[in-house]
């Protein structure tokens, strides 16, 4: 089950144990680069950044909606 957390105009859904840790910075690749937490990257339509925070390994990737 996900927990919903609202920050300004943004809504974040997360596992309950991460709710207090996640900030909007988590959605900025520069933030993870400054923290030296990037553990990999994959290029394609856009770069997907893999980062590690404590025991969590996650991916940050821009979602491109399909066009008409």
Secondary structure, 3 states (H helix, E strand, C coil): CEEEEEECCEEEEEEHHHCCCCCHHHHCHHHHHHCCCEEEEECCCCCEEEEEECCEEEEECCCCCCCC
